[in-house]
Amino acid sequence: MFRIIQSITSKHAEPFKLWLAQVGYERVQEIENPELAQNRVKEYYELKGYPQEWIEKRLRGIAIRQELTDEWKNREIIEERDFAILTNEISKATFGKTVQEYK
């Protein structure tokens, strides 16, 4: 996408080119340092007005979910269907509802 936009010669495209380059650079930095991505998500939630306690719970939940799915991958759970089944069982045991019922 960046290459296509680069080929546009209009001066009106220049701010978009700079923005896209900046976003790309930031995402590469986040790959090298995942804490930067976590900080970006936290700032996003703050801008949306979520309470600090909710943000901390949400970030903790994301981290726990990542650890859990990493463990499942280590145990050779690779099919999306299997992840869905395991997630559904956790939801039923924790909240008494399936994922669909919760939605």
Contacts in CASP RR format, 6 or more apart in sequence:
PFRMAT RR
TARGET T0000
AUTHOR 0000-0000-0000
METHOD contacts of the structure
MODEL  1
MFRIIQSITSKHAEPFKLWLAQVGYERVQEIENPELAQNRVKEYYELKGY
PQEWIEKRLRGIAIRQELTDEWKNREIIEERDFAILTNEISKATFGKTVQ
EYK
1 20 0 8 1.000
2 17 0 8 1.000
2 20 0 8 1.000
2 21 0 8 1.000
2 24 0 8 1.000
5 13 0 8 1.000
5 16 0 8 1.000
5 17 0 8 1.000
5 20 0 8 1.000
6 17 0 8 1.000
8 17 0 8 1.000
26 36 0 8 1.000
26 40 0 8 1.000
29 36 0 8 1.000
30 36 0 8 1.000
30 37 0 8 1.000
30 40 0 8 1.000
38 59 0 8 1.000
41 59 0 8 1.000
41 62 0 8 1.000
42 55 0 8 1.000
42 59 0 8 1.000
45 54 0 8 1.000
45 55 0 8 1.000
45 58 0 8 1.000
46 52 0 8 1.000
46 55 0 8 1.000
50 58 0 8 1.000
69 83 0 8 1.000
72 82 0 8 1.000
72 83 0 8 1.000
72 86 0 8 1.000
77 83 0 8 1.000
77 86 0 8 1.000
84 99 0 8 1.000
87 99 0 8 1.000
88 98 0 8 1.000
88 99 0 8 1.000
91 97 0 8 1.000
91 98 0 8 1.000
91 99 0 8 1.000
91 102 0 8 1.000
92 98 0 8 1.000
95 102 0 8 1.000
END
